[in-house]
Amino acid sequence: MSRWQAVFKHGRALSTRSTNKRAEQDNSGSMGAVVGCVSAAALGYKLYSEKEKYLVQAKGAEVTQEKYLVQAKGAEVTYEQKSFDNRIRQYNTPDMVFNHFASLQMVDKTGIKTTMMSPLDFFGSITPDCLIHPGAGSGVYEEISDEKLKTLRLDKSPVEGSILNEIGKNGLISYADYCFLLSLLSTPIRFVDTAFNLFDLTGDEKINAKEFAYVSTKMSHKLGGFGTYTDVDQSAILASNSGLLNYLFGKDRSKCISRDEFRMLQKDLLDEIIQLEFNEFDKDKTGSISEGDFCHFLLNRTRIPPSQKAKMLKRVDTIWPKKARGISFPSFKNFFLVLASGTELQRGLFFLDVENIGVDLEEFRKVSSWVSHNELSHHTAEVVFVLLDDAGEGRIHKESVGLVLFDWRQPRGFDKSSIHVQLGQLKI
């Protein structure tokens, strides 16, 4: 007899016994209520203890700044901390994510403290299972003064020509900067001009420092609502040690950003984040990863049960062993852009599959090229099909795609900060 059958049989027996002894239940109702209250209290205490346990596990190795710095430079990250970081990224509000992954705190001459991120703090805040720069934990910060900032040595991105390193050379990342960079990453490429228009308040095809400060502050989610903005706020923002503001507008805030520069900023940022994620799998720097590693990347943090994941990965490993053709970086990048487009991919698949019969491999490649503006390789599309096509019929359906491709953005926080467009009843 299976476990489910045993439980079901036991439940029916209890139900019959309950019917025969209704009078006894009435007499013992008070005692049952007391027992229920005690059980609820015990359960509540257990949940609270578990929460405290995870908090201790996630932060225990980082009580001091020295321990945190050692960990940030490559020490082994425990499973408990990795899981805790993943939950913070996926379920918490942007301000709580920022406070968890930020590692620095600027202290001005009056003693006022401002929490800031290093460039690799930002990468860690948007990358599930990140090992190169895990979260420090809210409240665990290294305090630095304006004078110390000039000599501060930050962990650097290994990517050549890194835009994150360029931002780091010019200062740190504020909370408003973090919200802007996250929104820029999560905005589909085809809507980047719309994002530019939101910042170009005067409509002169340029964004100046005051426009950027105003819009980035208003779009930053804070506890109880969104950012307020006064002349005092503006002065404080423009005078801050924001590496992003210094990089874009110069320290005197006299530069402006054109539409083409705005597009290039998104492209450079996406290229670097994609390269860093690819490097997590390409440890030997060969320029390609196995089909199995690529599928692990796709299934990471999905809501698919572990047993089903194992079956899906086994299909891929059977066709493409570890030393098969592999997935090159350009192919990985193209599919990352498809995933980052989220809703656009979903709309395209619904458009091609109004008959609800699924889409074949070439139709899927066509939709992918629509949303990423790049042609998806036949081999990459084939690997995705083998992974998702449980029935082996050569077609994938919206239902099987959803848990992997449509929800890929959520663990990275992209769904919280992307641009949303509404036209009548149509919402994108």
C-alpha positions as CSV (number, residue, x, y, z in Angstrom):
1,M,0.0,0.0,0.0
2,S,1.4,3.4,-1.0
3,R,1.8,6.3,1.5
4,W,-1.0,8.2,-0.2
5,Q,-3.3,5.2,0.0
6,A,-2.5,4.7,3.7
7,V,-3.2,8.3,4.6
8,F,-6.4,8.2,2.6
9,K,-7.6,5.0,4.3
10,H,-6.7,6.4,7.7
11,G,-8.7,9.6,6.9
12,R,-11.8,7.7,6.1
13,A,-11.6,5.7,9.3
14,L,-11.3,8.9,11.3
15,S,-14.3,10.3,9.5
16,T,-16.5,7.3,10.3
17,R,-15.4,7.3,13.9
18,S,-16.2,11.0,14.1
19,T,-19.7,10.4,12.9
20,N,-20.3,7.7,15.5
21,K,-19.0,9.7,18.4
22,R,-20.4,13.2,17.7
23,A,-21.5,13.6,21.3
24,E,-18.1,12.8,22.6
25,Q,-16.7,15.5,20.3
26,D,-19.1,18.1,21.7
27,N,-18.0,17.3,25.2
28,S,-14.3,17.5,24.4
29,G,-14.5,20.6,22.2
30,S,-12.9,22.8,24.7
31,M,-10.0,20.5,25.2
32,G,-9.6,20.2,21.4
33,A,-9.4,24.0,21.1
34,V,-6.8,24.2,23.8
35,V,-4.7,21.5,22.1
36,G,-5.2,23.4,18.8
37,C,-3.9,26.6,20.3
38,V,-0.9,24.9,21.8
39,S,-0.1,23.2,18.5
40,A,-0.4,26.5,16.6
41,A,1.9,28.2,19.1
42,A,4.4,25.4,18.8
43,L,4.2,25.6,15.0
44,G,4.7,29.4,15.1
45,Y,7.7,29.0,17.4
46,K,9.2,26.4,15.0
47,L,8.7,28.7,12.0
48,Y,10.3,31.6,13.9
49,S,13.2,29.3,14.9
50,E,13.7,28.2,11.3
51,K,13.7,31.8,10.1
52,E,16.3,32.7,12.8
53,K,18.3,29.7,11.7
54,Y,18.4,30.8,8.1
55,L,19.3,34.4,9.1
56,V,22.2,33.1,11.2
57,Q,23.3,30.7,8.5
58,A,23.2,33.5,5.9
59,K,25.0,36.0,8.0
60,G,27.0,34.1,10.5
61,A,30.1,33.8,8.3
62,E,30.0,37.5,7.7
63,V,29.7,39.1,11.2
64,T,32.9,41.0,10.6
65,Q,34.0,42.9,7.6
66,E,37.2,40.8,7.3
67,K,35.2,37.6,7.0
68,Y,32.9,39.2,4.4
69,L,35.9,40.4,2.4
70,V,37.5,36.9,2.4
71,Q,34.2,35.4,1.2
72,A,33.8,38.0,-1.5
73,K,37.2,37.0,-2.9
74,G,36.2,33.4,-3.6
75,A,35.8,31.5,-0.4
76,E,33.3,28.6,-0.6
77,V,29.7,29.7,-0.3
78,T,27.5,27.4,1.8
79,Y,24.3,25.9,0.4
80,E,22.3,27.7,3.1
81,Q,23.6,31.1,2.2
82,K,23.1,30.5,-1.5
83,S,19.5,29.5,-0.9
84,F,18.9,32.5,1.3
85,D,20.3,34.9,-1.3
86,N,18.1,33.3,-3.9
87,R,15.0,33.9,-1.9
88,I,16.0,37.5,-1.2
89,R,16.4,38.1,-5.0
90,Q,13.2,36.4,-6.0
91,Y,10.7,37.4,-3.3
92,N,11.8,40.7,-1.7
93,T,11.2,44.3,-2.8
94,P,14.0,46.1,-4.7
95,D,15.0,48.2,-1.6
96,M,15.4,45.0,0.5
97,V,17.4,43.3,-2.2
98,F,19.7,46.3,-2.4
99,N,20.3,46.5,1.3
100,H,21.1,42.7,1.4
101,F,23.7,42.7,-1.4
102,A,25.2,46.2,-0.8
103,S,28.5,45.9,1.1
104,L,29.6,49.6,1.6
105,Q,28.4,52.6,3.5
106,M,29.5,56.1,2.7
107,V,30.0,58.4,5.7
108,D,30.0,62.1,5.0
109,K,31.6,64.9,7.0
110,T,28.5,65.3,9.1
111,G,28.3,61.6,10.0
112,I,25.3,60.8,7.7
113,K,25.6,57.2,6.3
114,T,24.5,56.2,2.8
115,T,24.4,52.5,1.8
116,M,26.1,51.9,-1.5
117,M,27.0,49.0,-3.8
118,S,30.2,48.1,-5.6
119,P,29.8,47.0,-9.2
120,L,30.1,43.3,-8.4
121,D,27.6,43.7,-5.6
122,F,25.2,44.7,-8.3
123,F,26.0,41.6,-10.3
124,G,25.5,39.4,-7.3
125,S,22.1,41.0,-6.7
126,I,20.7,39.9,-10.0
127,T,22.4,36.5,-10.5
128,P,20.8,33.3,-9.0
129,D,23.3,31.0,-7.3
130,C,26.0,33.6,-7.6
131,L,29.3,32.3,-6.3
132,I,31.8,35.1,-7.2
133,H,30.1,37.8,-5.1
134,P,27.4,36.6,-2.6
135,G,25.3,38.9,-0.4
136,A,26.8,40.4,2.7
137,G,23.5,40.6,4.5
138,S,21.5,43.7,5.5
139,G,23.4,45.7,8.1
140,V,26.8,44.2,7.3
141,Y,28.7,47.1,5.7
142,E,32.2,48.5,5.4
143,E,32.1,52.1,6.3
144,I,34.2,54.4,4.1
145,S,34.8,58.2,4.1
146,D,35.1,60.5,1.0
147,E,38.8,60.5,1.5
148,K,39.1,56.7,1.7
149,L,36.9,56.3,-1.4
150,K,39.8,57.6,-3.6
151,T,42.1,54.8,-2.5
152,L,39.4,52.0,-2.1
153,R,40.2,48.9,-4.1
154,L,37.1,47.2,-5.2
155,D,36.7,43.7,-6.5
156,K,36.8,44.0,-10.3
157,S,34.9,42.2,-13.1
158,P,37.1,39.9,-15.1
159,V,35.4,41.0,-18.4
160,E,37.7,42.9,-20.7
161,G,36.4,46.5,-21.3
162,S,34.0,46.1,-18.3
163,I,31.5,48.9,-18.0
164,L,31.0,47.8,-14.3
165,N,34.7,48.5,-13.7
166,E,34.4,51.9,-15.4
167,I,31.5,52.8,-13.1
168,G,33.6,51.6,-10.2
169,K,36.5,53.8,-11.2
170,N,34.2,56.8,-10.9
171,G,32.5,55.9,-7.6
172,L,29.9,53.6,-6.1
173,I,26.3,52.6,-7.0
174,S,23.5,54.3,-5.1
175,Y,20.0,52.8,-4.6
176,A,18.6,55.0,-7.4
177,D,21.5,53.9,-9.7
178,Y,20.7,50.3,-8.8
179,C,17.0,50.7,-9.7
180,F,18.0,52.3,-13.0
181,L,20.5,49.6,-14.0
182,L,18.0,46.9,-13.1
183,S,15.3,48.5,-15.2
184,L,17.7,48.9,-18.1
185,L,18.7,45.3,-18.0
186,S,15.1,44.1,-17.7
187,T,13.7,46.3,-20.5
188,P,13.4,44.3,-23.9
189,I,15.7,45.7,-26.5
190,R,12.8,46.8,-28.7
191,F,11.5,49.1,-25.9
192,V,14.8,50.8,-25.0
193,D,13.8,53.9,-27.0
194,T,10.6,54.1,-24.9
195,A,12.8,54.0,-21.7
196,F,14.9,56.8,-23.2
197,N,11.8,58.9,-23.8
198,L,10.8,58.6,-20.2
199,F,14.1,60.2,-19.1
200,D,14.1,62.8,-21.8
201,L,11.6,65.1,-20.1
202,T,12.3,68.1,-22.4
203,G,12.1,66.1,-25.6
204,D,15.4,67.5,-26.9
205,E,16.8,64.0,-27.7
206,K,19.3,64.3,-24.8
207,I,19.2,63.4,-21.1
208,N,21.0,65.7,-18.7
209,A,22.0,65.1,-15.1
210,K,18.9,66.8,-13.6
211,E,16.5,64.8,-15.8
212,F,18.3,61.6,-14.9
213,A,18.3,62.4,-11.1
214,Y,14.6,63.2,-11.2
215,V,13.3,60.2,-13.1
216,S,15.6,57.7,-11.4
217,T,14.6,58.9,-8.0
218,K,10.9,58.8,-8.8
219,M,11.2,55.2,-10.2
220,S,13.0,53.9,-7.1
221,H,10.7,51.8,-4.9
222,K,11.0,52.6,-1.2
223,L,9.2,51.3,1.8
224,G,5.7,52.9,1.8
225,G,5.8,54.0,-1.8
226,F,8.2,55.6,-4.3
227,G,10.8,58.3,-4.0
228,T,10.0,61.9,-3.2
229,Y,11.8,64.7,-4.9
230,T,12.5,68.2,-3.9
231,D,15.3,70.8,-4.6
232,V,17.1,69.5,-1.5
233,D,16.9,65.9,-2.9
234,Q,18.2,67.1,-6.3
235,S,21.2,68.9,-4.8
236,A,22.1,65.9,-2.6
237,I,21.9,63.5,-5.6
238,L,23.9,65.7,-7.9
239,A,26.6,66.1,-5.2
240,S,26.8,62.4,-4.4
241,N,29.7,60.0,-5.1
242,S,27.6,58.1,-7.6
243,G,29.9,56.2,-9.9
244,L,27.1,56.0,-12.5
245,L,26.4,59.8,-12.5
246,N,30.1,60.5,-12.7
247,Y,30.5,58.0,-15.6
248,L,27.5,59.3,-17.6
249,F,27.6,63.1,-16.8
250,G,31.0,63.8,-15.5
251,K,31.9,65.0,-12.0
252,D,30.7,68.6,-12.9
253,R,27.4,67.1,-14.3
254,S,27.8,69.0,-17.5
255,K,27.6,66.1,-20.0
256,C,24.4,64.7,-21.6
257,I,23.4,61.3,-23.0
258,S,22.1,60.9,-26.5
259,R,19.7,58.2,-27.7
260,D,22.5,56.2,-29.3
261,E,24.6,56.4,-26.1
262,F,21.6,55.2,-24.1
263,R,21.2,52.2,-26.4
264,M,24.9,51.5,-26.1
265,L,24.8,51.7,-22.3
266,Q,22.1,48.9,-22.3
267,K,24.1,46.8,-24.8
268,D,27.4,47.1,-22.9
269,L,25.7,46.3,-19.6
270,L,23.8,43.3,-21.0
271,D,27.0,42.0,-22.8
272,E,28.9,42.1,-19.5
273,I,26.3,40.4,-17.4
274,I,25.8,37.7,-20.0
275,Q,29.6,37.1,-20.1
276,L,29.9,36.9,-16.4
277,E,27.0,34.3,-16.2
278,F,28.6,32.3,-19.1
279,N,31.9,32.3,-17.2
280,E,30.2,30.7,-14.2
281,F,29.9,27.5,-16.4
282,D,32.9,28.0,-18.7
283,K,35.6,27.5,-16.0
284,D,38.3,26.5,-18.5
285,K,37.7,29.6,-20.7
286,T,37.1,27.4,-23.8
287,G,34.4,29.7,-25.3
288,S,31.7,27.1,-25.1
289,I,29.7,25.1,-22.5
290,S,28.1,21.7,-22.6
291,E,24.5,21.3,-23.5
292,G,23.8,19.9,-20.0
293,D,25.3,23.1,-18.4
294,F,23.2,25.2,-20.7
295,C,20.0,23.3,-19.6
296,H,21.0,23.7,-15.9
297,F,21.2,27.4,-16.6
298,L,17.7,27.4,-18.0
299,L,16.2,25.3,-15.2
300,N,17.8,27.1,-12.4
301,R,15.3,28.4,-9.9
302,T,12.3,27.1,-11.9
303,R,9.2,25.7,-10.1
304,I,9.6,22.3,-11.8
305,P,9.7,19.4,-9.4
306,P,13.2,17.9,-9.0
307,S,12.2,14.5,-10.3
308,Q,10.9,16.1,-13.5
309,K,14.0,18.2,-13.9
310,A,16.1,15.0,-13.6
311,K,14.1,13.4,-16.5
312,M,14.5,16.5,-18.7
313,L,18.2,16.7,-18.1
314,K,18.7,13.0,-18.7
315,R,17.1,13.4,-22.2
316,V,19.6,16.1,-23.0
317,D,22.6,14.1,-21.6
318,T,21.6,11.0,-23.6
319,I,21.7,12.9,-26.9
320,W,24.6,15.2,-26.1
321,P,27.2,13.7,-23.8
322,K,29.6,16.0,-21.9
323,K,32.0,16.3,-24.9
324,A,29.4,17.0,-27.5
325,R,29.2,20.0,-29.8
326,G,28.4,22.5,-27.0
327,I,26.9,25.9,-26.8
328,S,29.1,28.8,-27.9
329,F,29.1,32.2,-26.2
330,P,27.3,33.9,-29.1
331,S,24.6,31.3,-29.0
332,F,24.3,31.6,-25.2
333,K,24.1,35.4,-25.5
334,N,21.3,35.2,-28.2
335,F,19.2,33.0,-26.0
336,F,19.8,35.1,-22.9
337,L,18.4,38.0,-24.8
338,V,15.4,35.9,-25.7
339,L,14.8,35.0,-22.1
340,A,15.3,38.6,-20.9
341,S,12.5,39.6,-23.2
342,G,10.0,37.5,-21.2
343,T,6.6,38.9,-22.1
344,E,7.6,39.5,-25.7
345,L,8.5,35.9,-26.1
346,Q,5.2,34.9,-24.6
347,R,3.2,37.2,-26.9
348,G,5.0,35.9,-30.0
349,L,4.3,32.3,-29.1
350,F,0.7,33.0,-28.4
351,F,0.5,34.8,-31.8
352,L,1.9,31.9,-33.7
353,D,-0.1,29.3,-31.8
354,V,-3.7,30.5,-31.8
355,E,-4.7,27.0,-32.8
356,N,-3.2,25.7,-29.5
357,I,-1.3,22.9,-31.3
358,G,2.2,24.1,-30.3
359,V,5.1,25.5,-32.3
360,D,7.8,23.6,-34.2
361,L,11.5,24.3,-34.1
362,E,11.6,26.7,-37.0
363,E,8.6,28.7,-35.6
364,F,10.3,28.9,-32.3
365,R,13.5,30.3,-34.0
366,K,11.3,32.8,-35.8
367,V,9.8,34.1,-32.5
368,S,13.2,34.2,-30.9
369,S,14.6,36.4,-33.7
370,W,11.6,38.8,-33.3
371,V,12.3,39.5,-29.6
372,S,16.1,39.4,-29.5
373,H,16.9,40.9,-32.9
374,N,19.3,38.1,-33.4
375,E,19.0,34.8,-35.2
376,L,18.9,31.8,-32.9
377,S,21.1,28.9,-33.9
378,H,19.5,25.7,-35.0
379,H,21.5,23.7,-32.5
380,T,20.5,25.9,-29.5
381,A,16.8,25.7,-30.5
382,E,17.2,21.9,-30.9
383,V,18.6,21.6,-27.3
384,V,15.7,23.6,-25.9
385,F,13.2,21.4,-27.8
386,V,14.7,18.2,-26.4
387,L,14.6,19.7,-22.9
388,L,11.0,20.9,-23.1
389,D,9.4,18.4,-25.5
390,D,8.3,15.7,-23.0
391,A,6.1,13.9,-25.6
392,G,8.8,13.8,-28.2
393,E,6.4,15.1,-30.9
394,G,8.7,17.8,-32.2
395,R,6.4,20.6,-31.0
396,I,6.4,22.6,-27.7
397,H,3.3,24.1,-26.1
398,K,2.9,27.3,-24.1
399,E,2.1,25.3,-21.0
400,S,5.5,23.4,-21.1
401,V,7.4,26.6,-22.0
402,G,5.9,28.8,-19.3
403,L,7.6,27.4,-16.2
404,V,11.1,27.6,-17.9
405,L,11.1,30.5,-20.3
406,F,8.4,32.9,-19.2
407,D,9.3,32.7,-15.5
408,W,13.1,33.0,-16.0
409,R,13.1,36.7,-15.2
410,Q,11.5,36.4,-11.7
411,P,14.5,35.0,-9.8
412,R,16.6,37.9,-11.1
413,G,14.2,40.6,-10.1
414,F,13.6,41.6,-13.7
415,D,9.8,41.4,-13.3
416,K,9.8,44.1,-10.6
417,S,11.6,46.8,-12.6
418,S,10.9,46.3,-16.3
419,I,9.1,48.8,-18.4
420,H,5.3,48.2,-18.6
421,V,3.2,49.5,-21.5
422,Q,-0.6,49.7,-21.6
423,L,-2.7,50.5,-24.7
424,G,-6.4,50.2,-23.9
425,Q,-6.8,46.8,-22.4
426,L,-3.5,45.5,-23.7
427,K,-0.7,45.4,-21.1
428,I,2.9,44.5,-21.9
